[in-house]
Amino acid sequence: EVQLVESGGGLVQPGGSLRLSCAASGFAFSDSYIDWVRQAPGKGLEWVAHIRDKVYSYSTEYAASVKGRFTISRDDSKNSVYLQMNSLKTEDTAVYYCARDGGKWSFDSWGQGTLVTVSS
Amino acid sequence: IQLTQSPSSLSASVGDRVTITCRASQGISTYLAWYQQKPGKAPKLLIYTASTLQSGVPSRFSGSGSGTDFTLTISSLQPEDFATYYCQYFASFPITFGQGTRLEIK
């Protein structure tokens, strides 16, 4: 069974940093592309970041709203993806989901999400 | 690519046939997916490449369209279908989502 489990969310002050983790199991993780998607309270879904596999040199993509502040990375030996979030703003408050690119131009598996609250 | 869903909300009864529309700001072939999200839960993939039903999704869900206009149809609403639905474009970056359609019980 495909499983994605996020962790690392919490309360942080504006300007602070936080690192989210996504632990994967049940599939060939090293061959997969993984994304982060967020959802602000009561709002819709917003794509955040994407990381490819070793074949594509772990290349990355970012939404304009987070580029230069967030960094996505992965450790295939730990079947994990990370999202390092720096210079956090109040508007970054959201539930952050990791999701698997199913290879069919869609996300076929999602984690349960982790809540990040940026507030003083 | 911007995606605009209509309506933003919809009230319907069990057994009704419901259609949700997603319009892209430019042609996107069939690179469109649909998701269902229930309160407090992660989104669930329903349909990819505009009309292909994800494994395990009931056949009352169907998708159609290509280019700029797409539809998600639920042929006969069931109580568990009341949720928010999102369309998504994925063929290039940035990946974008529609603003969502909230389907409520009448």
Interface residues (C-beta under 8 A of the other chain):
Chain A: D35 V37 G44 L45 E46 W47 H50 E61 A63 A64 Y97 G102 K104 W105 S106 F107 D108 W110 G111 Q112 G113
Chain B: Y31 A33 Y35 Q37 K41 A42 P43 K44 L45 Y48 T49 T52 Q54 Y86 Q88 F90 A91 F93 P94 I95 T96 F97 G98 Q99 G100
